[in-house]
Amino acid sequence: MSHRDPEEEPTPASKPAILRIHGPDKKGIVAAFSQLLYGHGCGIVNAEQFTDSAANLFFQRIAFDYSTMHTDRTAIEFGIKEVCERFQMSYSLNWNDAKKKIAIMVSKYDHCLWELLLRHKADELDCEIVAIISNHEDLLHVAETFGIPYHVFKVTKATKAQVEKEELELLKETHDVDLVILARYMQIISDDFCRVFDHKVINIHHSFLPAFIGGRPYHRAHERGVKLIGATAHYATAELDEGPIIEQDITRISHRDAVNDLIRKGRLLEKNVLVTAVKAHLEDRIIVYNNKCVVFD
């Protein structure tokens, strides 16, 4: 019988957990968490921090390998809680045991939906897409292309409240969704919806607001002769289009650009900005405070 050299044994696979903390800026925070993780046998893979001097707030994201820990999760969580209480910090800990479940809500515009599904197919978005919800049947063929369940909820003024209740049941009770993406979903979601998915609904729209509210914004922007167009991805809140901004981008426009050029450039911005925002959320790189976001690299 042959014996394997212990030095040839495969090392445990790295299991990066993500710890996000924020609270009053004080001396010793970084050292305290570093010592805590080291004391449990964990190794810090990556750490980023930011201080909002005006608000006297400290933010940090720590990715750590716990495959070599010599205690257990309960002990680490207790230690994190104790340190946070000592420094009056809030925290979020993700052990990365399972992929986040997401649902996409869309109406008739398909550019953002295609981009999300293609990026996911290419393994650029680490998540499980469990459902696509729409108020129209138009994009059923897109869902079928990727084998994702497509649910149609017809919305009218009279049925809106009941329909949203059914949507929430599907999202929370059936699928236990972690994130909802409004990929050009042309319905206003309720305050209750936003409360159920607090900072877990990402919306995308053009960045003309509040200048060109309503329909045909690119046509009106062309008439006005704008020189920049952009896109904004933000968390949806009870205040319409006023939620914490996650990502934005712009591109220049000239007098040579026709309306169709503005629409084409705008849609390219929208889908790229949305994917960037979704990726940041999935990777736990966002901390929300005072209706704005710290987005770590």
C-alpha positions as CSV (number, residue, x, y, z in Angstrom):
1,M,0.0,0.0,0.0
2,S,1.4,3.4,-1.0
3,H,1.3,6.3,1.4
4,R,0.7,9.9,0.2
5,D,3.2,12.5,1.3
6,P,1.3,15.0,3.6
7,E,2.9,17.8,1.7
8,E,1.2,16.6,-1.5
9,E,-2.3,16.8,0.1
10,P,-4.5,19.4,-1.6
11,T,-5.0,22.5,0.3
12,P,-8.6,23.5,1.3
13,A,-10.4,25.6,-1.3
14,S,-10.6,29.2,-0.5
15,K,-13.9,30.3,0.8
16,P,-14.0,34.1,0.8
17,A,-16.6,35.6,3.1
18,I,-17.5,39.3,2.9
19,L,-17.8,41.5,5.9
20,R,-19.1,45.1,5.5
21,I,-19.0,47.5,8.4
22,H,-19.8,51.2,8.9
23,G,-20.3,53.6,11.8
24,P,-18.6,56.4,13.6
25,D,-15.0,56.9,12.7
26,K,-12.8,55.9,15.6
27,K,-9.2,54.8,16.2
28,G,-8.5,51.1,16.4
29,I,-11.3,49.8,14.1
30,V,-9.1,48.3,11.4
31,A,-6.8,46.8,14.0
32,A,-9.7,45.3,15.9
33,F,-11.2,43.4,13.0
34,S,-7.8,42.3,11.7
35,Q,-6.9,40.9,15.1
36,L,-10.3,39.2,15.4
37,L,-10.1,37.4,12.1
38,Y,-6.4,36.4,12.6
39,G,-7.3,35.1,16.1
40,H,-9.8,32.7,14.5
41,G,-7.4,31.5,11.9
42,C,-8.8,33.5,9.0
43,G,-6.8,35.3,6.4
44,I,-7.7,38.7,4.9
45,V,-7.8,38.4,1.1
46,N,-8.8,42.0,0.4
47,A,-9.7,45.0,2.4
48,E,-10.9,48.4,1.4
49,Q,-11.9,51.4,3.5
50,F,-13.3,54.9,3.2
51,T,-13.9,57.7,5.7
52,D,-16.6,60.3,5.1
53,S,-14.9,63.2,7.1
54,A,-17.9,65.5,6.8
55,A,-20.2,62.9,8.4
56,N,-17.4,61.4,10.6
57,L,-18.3,57.9,9.3
58,F,-16.0,55.0,8.6
59,F,-16.7,52.2,6.0
60,Q,-14.8,49.0,5.3
61,R,-15.3,45.9,3.2
62,I,-13.2,42.9,4.2
63,A,-13.0,39.7,2.1
64,F,-11.5,36.9,4.2
65,D,-10.6,33.2,3.7
66,Y,-12.1,31.1,6.5
67,S,-11.1,27.7,5.1
68,T,-8.3,27.6,7.7
69,M,-10.3,28.9,10.7
70,H,-9.8,26.9,13.9
71,T,-13.1,27.9,15.6
72,D,-16.5,28.0,13.9
73,R,-18.8,30.5,12.3
74,T,-20.8,31.1,15.5
75,A,-17.6,32.1,17.3
76,I,-16.6,34.5,14.5
77,E,-20.0,36.0,14.3
78,F,-20.1,36.5,18.1
79,G,-16.7,38.2,17.9
80,I,-17.8,40.5,15.0
81,K,-20.9,41.5,16.9
82,E,-18.9,42.2,20.1
83,V,-16.4,44.4,18.2
84,C,-19.2,46.2,16.4
85,E,-21.0,47.0,19.6
86,R,-17.8,48.3,21.1
87,F,-17.3,50.7,18.2
88,Q,-21.0,51.4,17.6
89,M,-20.8,49.9,14.1
90,S,-23.4,48.3,11.9
91,Y,-22.3,45.2,9.9
92,S,-23.3,42.7,7.2
93,L,-21.7,39.3,6.9
94,N,-22.0,37.0,3.9
95,W,-20.4,33.6,4.1
96,N,-21.0,33.1,0.3
97,D,-22.5,29.7,0.8
98,A,-25.0,30.1,-2.1
99,K,-25.5,32.3,-5.1
100,K,-28.0,35.2,-4.7
101,K,-31.3,34.7,-6.4
102,I,-32.5,37.5,-8.6
103,A,-35.6,38.3,-10.6
104,I,-35.9,40.6,-13.5
105,M,-38.9,42.8,-14.2
106,V,-39.3,44.2,-17.7
107,S,-41.9,45.6,-20.0
108,K,-41.3,45.9,-23.8
109,Y,-37.8,47.3,-24.2
110,D,-35.5,44.3,-24.3
111,H,-31.9,45.7,-24.4
112,C,-31.3,45.6,-20.7
113,L,-32.9,42.1,-20.4
114,W,-30.7,40.7,-23.2
115,E,-27.6,42.2,-21.6
116,L,-28.3,40.7,-18.2
117,L,-29.0,37.3,-19.6
118,L,-26.0,37.2,-21.9
119,R,-23.6,38.4,-19.1
120,H,-25.1,35.8,-16.8
121,K,-24.6,33.1,-19.5
122,A,-21.0,34.2,-19.8
123,D,-20.5,33.8,-16.0
124,E,-20.0,37.5,-15.5
125,L,-22.8,37.7,-13.0
126,D,-22.5,35.3,-10.1
127,C,-26.1,34.7,-9.3
128,E,-29.1,32.5,-10.1
129,I,-31.8,34.1,-12.3
130,V,-35.0,32.5,-11.0
131,A,-37.8,34.4,-12.8
132,I,-38.6,37.1,-15.3
133,I,-41.7,39.1,-14.6
134,S,-43.5,41.3,-17.2
135,N,-46.7,43.2,-17.7
136,H,-46.6,42.2,-21.4
137,E,-46.1,38.9,-23.3
138,D,-43.7,40.4,-25.9
139,L,-40.4,39.2,-24.4
140,L,-41.5,35.6,-23.7
141,H,-39.2,34.4,-26.5
142,V,-36.2,35.9,-24.8
143,A,-36.9,34.0,-21.6
144,E,-37.4,30.8,-23.5
145,T,-34.1,31.2,-25.2
146,F,-32.4,31.0,-21.8
147,G,-34.8,28.6,-20.2
148,I,-36.0,31.0,-17.5
149,P,-39.6,31.0,-16.2
150,Y,-41.5,34.0,-17.6
151,H,-44.5,35.3,-15.7
152,V,-47.0,37.8,-17.1
153,F,-48.9,40.0,-14.7
154,K,-51.3,42.3,-16.6
155,V,-51.5,45.7,-14.7
156,T,-54.4,48.1,-14.7
157,K,-55.3,50.9,-12.3
158,A,-58.0,48.7,-10.9
159,T,-55.9,45.6,-10.5
160,K,-52.5,47.1,-9.6
161,A,-52.6,46.5,-5.8
162,Q,-53.7,42.8,-6.2
163,V,-51.2,42.2,-9.0
164,E,-48.4,43.5,-6.9
165,K,-49.4,41.3,-4.0
166,E,-49.2,38.3,-6.3
167,E,-45.9,39.4,-7.6
168,L,-44.5,39.7,-4.1
169,E,-45.8,36.3,-3.2
170,L,-43.9,34.9,-6.2
171,L,-40.8,36.7,-5.4
172,K,-40.6,36.2,-1.7
173,E,-42.6,33.0,-0.9
174,T,-42.0,31.0,-4.0
175,H,-38.4,32.0,-5.0
176,D,-37.0,33.8,-1.9
177,V,-35.5,36.4,-4.2
178,D,-32.5,38.4,-2.9
179,L,-32.5,41.1,-5.6
180,V,-35.1,42.5,-8.0
181,I,-33.9,44.3,-11.2
182,L,-36.1,46.7,-13.0
183,A,-34.7,46.3,-16.5
184,R,-36.8,49.1,-18.1
185,Y,-40.0,48.0,-16.2
186,M,-42.5,50.7,-17.1
187,Q,-44.6,50.5,-14.0
188,I,-44.2,52.3,-10.7
189,I,-43.7,49.9,-7.8
190,S,-45.4,50.7,-4.5
191,D,-43.9,51.9,-1.2
192,D,-44.8,48.5,0.2
193,F,-42.7,46.8,-2.5
194,C,-39.8,49.0,-1.7
195,R,-40.1,48.2,2.0
196,V,-40.2,44.5,1.4
197,F,-37.1,44.7,-0.8
198,D,-35.3,47.5,1.1
199,H,-32.2,48.4,-1.0
200,K,-32.8,45.2,-3.0
201,V,-34.4,46.7,-6.0
202,I,-32.2,48.2,-8.7
203,N,-33.7,50.5,-11.3
204,I,-32.2,51.9,-14.5
205,H,-33.2,55.0,-16.4
206,H,-31.8,57.8,-18.5
207,S,-30.0,60.6,-16.7
208,F,-32.1,63.4,-18.1
209,L,-34.2,63.6,-15.0
210,P,-35.6,65.9,-13.8
211,A,-35.2,67.9,-17.1
212,F,-37.2,65.6,-19.4
213,I,-39.8,63.8,-17.3
214,G,-42.2,61.5,-19.0
215,G,-42.3,59.9,-22.5
216,R,-40.0,60.3,-25.5
217,P,-37.1,61.8,-23.5
218,Y,-34.5,61.3,-26.2
219,H,-36.7,63.1,-28.7
220,R,-37.1,66.1,-26.4
221,A,-33.4,66.1,-25.6
222,H,-32.6,66.2,-29.3
223,E,-34.9,69.1,-29.7
224,R,-33.2,70.9,-26.9
225,G,-29.8,70.2,-28.4
226,V,-28.2,68.5,-25.4
227,K,-24.5,67.7,-25.5
228,L,-24.4,64.9,-23.0
229,I,-26.6,61.9,-22.4
230,G,-26.3,59.5,-19.6
231,A,-27.8,56.6,-17.6
232,T,-28.3,56.1,-13.8
233,A,-28.7,52.9,-11.8
234,H,-30.0,53.3,-8.3
235,Y,-31.9,51.5,-5.6
236,A,-35.6,52.1,-5.8
237,T,-37.2,53.7,-2.8
238,A,-40.6,55.2,-2.0
239,E,-39.4,58.5,-3.4
240,L,-39.7,57.9,-7.2
241,D,-36.2,57.9,-8.9
242,E,-34.7,59.5,-5.8
243,G,-33.0,56.4,-4.3
244,P,-29.3,55.9,-3.6
245,I,-27.3,56.1,-6.8
246,I,-25.0,53.1,-7.5
247,E,-23.6,53.8,-10.9
248,Q,-23.7,56.4,-13.7
249,D,-22.1,57.1,-17.0
250,I,-22.3,59.6,-19.8
251,T,-21.4,60.0,-23.5
252,R,-21.1,63.1,-25.6
253,I,-23.6,64.1,-28.2
254,S,-23.1,66.5,-31.1
255,H,-25.3,68.4,-33.6
256,R,-24.6,65.5,-36.0
257,D,-26.5,63.0,-33.9
258,A,-30.1,62.2,-34.9
259,V,-32.7,61.0,-32.5
260,N,-32.0,57.4,-33.4
261,D,-28.3,58.0,-32.5
262,L,-29.3,59.4,-29.1
263,I,-31.5,56.3,-28.5
264,R,-28.8,53.9,-29.6
265,K,-26.1,55.6,-27.4
266,G,-28.5,55.9,-24.5
267,R,-29.5,52.2,-24.6
268,L,-25.8,51.2,-24.7
269,L,-25.2,53.3,-21.6
270,E,-28.3,51.9,-19.8
271,K,-27.4,48.3,-20.2
272,N,-23.7,48.7,-19.3
273,V,-24.5,50.9,-16.2
274,L,-27.2,48.4,-15.1
275,V,-24.8,45.4,-15.3
276,T,-22.1,47.3,-13.4
277,A,-24.6,48.2,-10.6
278,V,-25.9,44.6,-10.4
279,K,-22.4,43.2,-10.3
280,A,-21.5,45.5,-7.4
281,H,-24.6,44.4,-5.5
282,L,-23.9,40.7,-6.1
283,E,-20.4,41.1,-4.9
284,D,-21.4,42.9,-1.7
285,R,-19.4,46.0,-2.6
286,I,-22.1,48.5,-1.7
287,I,-22.8,50.2,1.6
288,V,-25.9,52.5,1.7
289,Y,-26.1,55.5,4.0
290,N,-27.8,58.9,4.0
291,N,-29.5,58.0,0.7
292,K,-26.2,57.5,-1.1
293,C,-23.8,54.6,-1.7
294,V,-20.3,53.8,-1.0
295,V,-19.3,51.4,-3.9
296,F,-16.0,49.7,-3.3
297,D,-13.8,48.5,-6.2
